[in-house]
Amino acid sequence: MTLKQKSFTRKVLIYIALISMAVAALFPILFCLSASLRTQDDLFRNMFPFSIKSLIPTAATLENYVIIFTKHEFWRPIMNTMIVTVFTIIFGCILNSMAAFAFTCFEFRGKKILYPLVLISFMVPFEAIAIPLYSVASNLSMVDTYAGMIIPAVADGLVTFLFIQFFKDIPPSLVEAARVDGAKWPTIFTKIIMPISVPVFVTAGLMIFMNQWNSYMWPLLVARSKDIRTIQIAISQFSGERSIQWTYIYASSMVSAIIPICLFLPFQKHFVEGITAGSVKG
């Protein structure tokens, strides 16, 4: 086999591997989309044995989407989730960036203890603190309120760590020059640090968004009223004790997935820049 043939064979194998991985990654989404466009009878009639008919609707219909938005008012949990997510992003980015700025630019008593605690905080499973956190929320009368879902999610150790790594790459001379010119610390943070930190703010916002959008356990505990239930809780309501409305679950899951995808794609460049910032030290 010549060198040219070996190179061609290698490229073919690489393309086969990439296509196989792409199909494996997209298959759940394609199956979910197909199932959401079918009736319950059509879905189970062609499911076993599994064949190409299992992926192609006999008669595609948007009935499932119409029903979840009209009969089940699926728009309400979407709005609730958007409210919780937007406020968490705003307060989360402000609080965590200010904490990271303090860790980066100031020396204070207890810093060597607090910083490791910040790192440890995002390594602790949420299930381990769910009950104590619920007890605190209950004592503060935050159960069944938007505040009960927003406030506990504002402080995020991982987001703070992300800001710290980014701020460490900012030249200290930039801050020192501002101090020499008489700028106060709030001015330095808002007028100098924040404008050059757009990528990390976008990354932090998307991380908080995904955490809140996909959050299930905490809203399940704290959101008792149907009026403030979030999207993941609403999806689970289609699974009852006696029956499971699979087509409604697939339709609502597609809606739940489309919104983050549409948000992520325009900010993909900034997200990658924010993730990679501070990862390489020269």
N, C-alpha and C positions, 0 to 999 in steps of 0.2 A: 504494500500500500504506500503510495507516494505521500509526501508531506502535505500536498494540497488536498488529497483525499482524507487524510487524517484530520486536517483542519475543518473540512466540510462535515465530517462525521461528528466531530466535537460540537460544532455549532448546532447540528440537528438534535443531538442529545440534550443540549442546553435548552433549546426551544421546546422540546418535548417536556422537559422537567418544569419549565416555567409555565407552560400551558396547563400541565397537570395541577400545579399548585394554584393557578388562577381559577380553574374549574372547581377545585376543592374549596377554595375560599368563597367563591360566588354561589356555589350550589345551595347553601341554606337560604340565601336571600332570594334566589330564583324560585326555589320551592315555596317559600313563604308568599311571594308575590302570586305564584300560580294558585296556591291554595286559597288566597284571599279573594280570587276572582271566580270561585266555584261555590256551588251550594253544598250543604252538608252531605246530602245523598251522593252527589257526584264525587265528592272528595273520598268517601269511603268505598264507593263502588269500584273504583279503579286503583285502590291503594294496594291491595293484595291479590295476586303476587305483584311485586313492584316491577313496573315496566315504563316505557316511554309515555304510556297513557296516564301514568301517575303524575306526570309533570305538565301535561297539556290539558286544559279545561275542555270538557265536552261542549259547553256553551258559556263563554266568559260573561260575567255579569258584575256590575258594581253595586249590587243589592246589599252586600255586607257592609260596604262603606256608608251607604245611605242609612242603613238601620242603626249603626253604632253612633252616627251623628244626630239622628232624629229621635229614635226611640230611647237610646241610652245616653244621649247628651254627652257624647265623648268630647265635645269642644270644651266642656267645663273643666275636666281634669287637665286638658292641655293648657288652658289659661291659668289654672292654679299652679301648674308646674312652671310656666313661664314667669309668673309673679315671683315665686320662690327663687327661681334660678337667677333672674335679673338682679334682685336685691342682694342675693348671696354673692354674686360676682362683684357688684359695686363695693359692698362693705368688705368682702374678702380681699379684693385687690388692694384697697386702701389700707386695711389693718395689717395684712401680711407684708406689704411693701414697706410700711413704716417700721414694723418690727425688724425687718431685714436691714433697713437703713441704719437703725440703731445698733444692731449687731456689727455692722460693717464699719461704721464711722466713729463709734464711741467706745470708750473703756469705762465700765461701771462695775460696781460690786455685784458679784453673783453671776457675771457673764459666763465664766467657765463652767458653771453648773447649769444655767438656763439653756445654753446652746446645745449640750448633749440631750437635754430633756426635749427640746424641739425636734431633734433627730429621732428620738425614741418614740415620740408621740404618733408619728405616722406609721410606725411599725407595729403598733398595738392593734389587734383585730377589733373592729367596732363592736362585735358581739360581746366582747369582754367588758365594755363600758356602757352597753345599752341600758341595762337596768338602773345603775346609779345615775346615768344621765336622765333617764325618764323620771326618776325620783326628784332630781333637781328641777326639771321642767315642770313637774306637777306642783312642787312647793312654790314655784314662781308664777303659777297660774298661766303657764304657756301651753298646756295641753289643748289640742283642738284649736290652735291658732296658727296663723302664718309665722308669727315670731318664733313659735316652738320649732318650726322646721328650718328657719333661716339662721337664727342666732347660734345654735350649736355647730353649724357648718361653716361659720365665718372664719374662725381661727383654724388654719390648716398647716400642719408642720411641713408637709411636702412642698406646699406653695411658698412658705417662708424660706425654706432651703433653696428653692429655685431662684427666688429673688436675691438671696445672699450670694449665691454663686455668680449671678449676673453682676451685682454691684461690686464684687471683688475685682472685676475686670475694668471698672471705670478708673481712669488715672487719678490718683490722689491729688495731683497737682491741679486738677480741674476744680476740686472742692476748695483747695487751699487758696487758689486765685480768687474764688468768689468770697471767701472769708476775708481776704486782704482788702477787697473792694468794699467790705462792710455789709455783705449780705447775711441775713439771719438764716438760721437752719431751716425754718419752714420755707423760706424763699428758695434756698438751695435745692430743697427736695422737690418743690413744685415747678420751679422755673428751669432747673438744670437737669436733675436726675430723671424726673418723669418723662420729659420729652425725648431723651435718648434711650429710654427703656421701653419703647413701644413693643418690640418683639416679645419681651418677657411678660409684659402686661397682657398681651394677646394670648400667649401660651398659658399663663395663669388663669385667665378668664375661661379659656376652653377647657382646662382641667377641672375647674370648679363647675362649669356647665355640665360636663359629662358625669361628674360625681352626683350632682343634684338631679340631673335628668334620669339617671339610671338607679337612683336611690329607691330602695324598696322597704328595708326593715324599719328604718326610723320613721318614715311617713306612716307605715302600718301601725306603729305603736302610738304615735302622737296625733295623727289626724283621724279622729273618730267620726266626724261629720262628713256626710257625703258631699257637702258643698265645698270642702277644701281638700278633697282627696286628689292625689297627684296621678300622673299618667300610668305609672307602673302598678299602682293599687287598682286603678280602674281596669286595667287589662286583666288582672287576676280575678276580678269579679265575674268574668265570663266563665270561670270554672267553678261550678257549683257542686253540691253533694250528690245530686242525682244525675246531672248531665253536664257536659262540657261543650260549649259552643266553639268548636275549633276554628271555624271559618271567621267568626268574630275576633277571636284571638289573633289569627293571622292578619286580618285587616287592620286591627288596632296596632299590632306590632309593626306593620309596614309604615303606618303613620308616625309611630314613635321613632322609627329608624330614619325616615326621610328628613325630618327636621334637623337632627344633629349633622347629617351628611351635608345638607344645604348650607349649614352654618360653617362647617369645617372647611369645605372646599375653597371659599374665597380667602380664608385666613391660613391656608396650609403653609404658605411660604414663611409667614411670621411665626407660626407654630414651630416649624423646624428650626428657625433661627434662635428662638427662645430656648428650645430644648438643648441645642448644641452649644449655646453660649456658656462659657465657663467650664466646658468639659475638657478643653485642651489648654494647658498652661504653658506658655512659651518662656 
